[in-house]
């Protein structure tokens, strides 16, 4: 997926996730991220596959005031899939870019079964107007990635994995700028 396809949307002047600097109060919002992913699948045990790759898309957020904002997001990560039990776990990082110079960094992890997993999404740092940001949300991921790897050989490339990630209540704070 080409980042240039999404960059104009991310730089339209909309603020990422409805976040604004200068506030110490904790705020919250809901966010969804339809994504596409690509990467490589490796067999790491007789019944276990490992996906290494990245997911990217546009994150859409609705603030308590009803305002809808967006930003470009890219999340490198890994997912382990037990082909016998259908259990899955994943973890990785995200870089959310609403405009040049303004970036929010996050980590994610989840566990589940074929078709989806649930876990945590954590804001860890930022640049520009998001410097010092912190926050977290539960994470829900729905994807067909697990079914794509069935029958694939180790080292196979996946070019078009799709899915959606949901942050039902992302609470965050941004330190006041001096």
Residue, then its C-alpha position, 0 to 999 in steps of 0.5 A: x500500500x502506498x503511503x502517498x495514497x493516504x498522505x494528503x488525507x493526513x495533512x489536511x489540517x485536521x488534528x490527529x484524533x481530536x487531540x489538542x495541546x495545552x491541556x492537562x485534563x484527561x480526555x477520551x475518544x472512540x477510534x476505528x482504523x480500517x487497514x491493509x497489511x503486508x508481510x511474510x509468514x514463517x513456520x516456527x514450529x510444526x503447528x505454529x506460523x509467524x507473520x512479520x509485517x506492517x499494517x497501515x491505513x487511516x485512523x478515524x476518531x470521534x471526540x466527545x463533542x462529535x468531531x471526526x478527525x483522521x490521521x495516517x497510521x503505520x503499525x509494524x508488528x508480529x502475530x503468532x498463529x497456532x494452526x491446531x488450536x486457532x489461538x493467536x497473539x500479536x504485538x507491535x508498534x504504531x506511528x500516527x501522523x496527522x501532519x509533518x512534524x506531529x507524530x504520536x507513537x504507540x504500542x499494541x498487543x492482543x490475544x484471541x482466536x482465528x478472525x480476531x483478537x483483543x488487547x491493549x493500545x498504549x500511547x507512549x510518546x509524541x513530537x510537535x504538538x503531541x510531545x509528552x502524550x500518554x494514554x491507553x485503550x482496549x483494542x479489538x482487531x478483526x482480520x482474515x490474516x489467520x485464514x490467509x496463512x492456512x496452507x502457506x509455506x514458510x517464507x511466503x509473502x502476504x500482500x493484501x491482508x485487510x481488517x479493522x482495529x477499534x479503540x472503544x475508549x482511548x483516554x489520553x493527556x498532553x502536558x501543557x506547553x510552556 
